[in-house]
Amino acid sequence: MGGSRLDLLKNFPYRRLNALLEGLEPSHDPLFLQIGEPQDAVPDLVLPTVNAHAGLFGKYPPPNGAPDYNEAVARWIEGRYGLGAGSIDPVTQVTALCGTREGLFQAALMAVMRKRERMRDPGVAPAVLVPNPMYHVYFGGAVVGDAEAVLLNATAQNGFLPDYAGLPESVLDRTAICYLCTPGNPTGAVASRDAVRDLLALARRHDFVLAVDECYSEIWFDTPPAGGFDAVHDLGGTDNLLVFNSLSKRSGSPGLRCGFVAGDPALMEPLMLLRSYGGAQVPGALMAAGTALWRDEEHAEANRRRYLNLVEIADHHLAGIPGYRKPEAGFFLWIDVSAQFGDGEAAAKQLWAKAGVKILPGRYMARPDPVTDTSPGDPYIRIALVHDPETVGKAMTRIGAVLRGA
């Protein structure tokens, strides 16, 4: 990765989208489907719980999360993944995060330092394995950690799941951390239980951290998707595993910034140490609300039904359009528009100008090949189904008309 490393961080999706659409006027009232921010009201229990604990705003939160919050997370993990009661220690295996972004980023820094200490050749850069397309925080962690980001394309040909096991042994041996996002952002693909288990086994053989980003794990339509703790159930122990999740999507509460990381105590300890220098903590009153949300499944089930309805609305309007496929889970549509427009950037401009709908070109969720300047995201657009059913129906009607008429 030549040039200024800071320059590599400037390639942020929404900045690029604003530049792409500059000067174009939408022909309809604008609808914004480019950001995966839930738009529904927060669950009813949030505000009363925050108000009841408002006095905690006058105190520093515990550095690793409130005991009640971590306890609620540990018990939720056990119930969600069929682990025995008491399998997860809330003191050594769970810590609260401000969402998951900071934890995913800091995990790369910790893992790269850990790998450097264990490698025999200090002149060889540790590797960070990143799916392409991706949530950009993964790539940012590699850049800031002064590691080599090894990008593995997630395409229709491999079911939108990168083949980490196919990498050369020499790369796997110097790998510090591997990111797996399932259900995937932006693709909506779900890794099988066997795939997660095999990847954790690979991490243990080559002594790298498997970071499983499960932010969309509770937005599913048929059966709950597998996760990192299913692999724990199958293989035993949490060695080499860190799992990340939050209430932003499960509970439609992105502003709470309540997330967690859980897993291997031998990894949690240095990660908590790193966070004590540069990590923010969730205010106590918000953690109290987060505790109540992790302990309540009723609102999460209602939230899941809501997203199923939105996906069915999209499917009703877009089924049969070349390049469209229904997501396996999550709330993103990942549509191949190359047949109609050539690439996602051209589609984004047309959808904004002709339909007044702002979406994200798939290229902006990926990193291009430095030689060909092409990426696996180029043919795609990402659409976030996060609004009320009426708005989503209106948007899908407009999008369908443009895609069919292109």
SULDA-V36432 format. One line per field, one symbol per residue. psi: psi as a letter, one per 30 degrees, with the letter a starting at -180 (. if undefined). burial: I if it has 9 or more other ideal C-beta (glycine too) atoms within 8 Angstrom, else O. A space follows every 10 residues. Layout:
# SULDA-V36432
psi->???
burial->???
This chain:
# SULDA-V36432
psi->jlakeeffff hkefeeeeee fkfkkkflkk kjgfkhjkfl klkffeeeee efgffffgkk lkeglkeeee eeeeeeeeee ghllkgekjf efgkkklibf eeeeefeeee eeeeeeffkf jffkklkjkk ljllkfeeee eeeeghlkjj kkkjleeggg jkiefflkee eefgkekkkk jkkkjgfgkk kleeeeeeee eeeeeghlkj jjjhfgfgil fdlkllaefe eeeefklgkg kkkkllfeee ghifffhjal klbjefeeee eeeeffegkl lkkeeeeeee eeeffkfeee eeeeeeeeee eeeeeeffkf kkfkkkkela gkkjkjgeee feleeeeeee eeeffgkklk kfffglklkf efhllffefl kkkkifalee eeeeeeeeee eeeff.
burial->OOOOIOOIIO OOIIOIIOOI IOOOOIOIOO IOIIIIOIOO OIIOIIOOII OOIOOIOOOO IOOOIIIIII IIIIIIIIOI IOIOOOOIOI OOIIIIIIII OIIIIIIIII IIIIIIOOIO OOOOOIIIII IIIIOIIIII IIIIIOIIII IIOIOOOIOI IIOIOOIOOO IIOIIIIIII IIIIIIIIII IOIOIIIIII IIIIOIOIII IIIIIIIIII OOOOIIIIII IIIOIOOOOI IIIIIIIIII IIIIOIIIII IIIIIOIIII IIOIIOOOIO IIIIIIIIII IIIIOIOOII OOIIOIIIII IOIIIOIIOO IOIIOOIIII IIIIIIIIOI IOIIIIIIII IIIOIIIIII IIIIIIIIOO OOOOIIIIII IIIIIIIOOO IIIIIIIIII IIIOOI
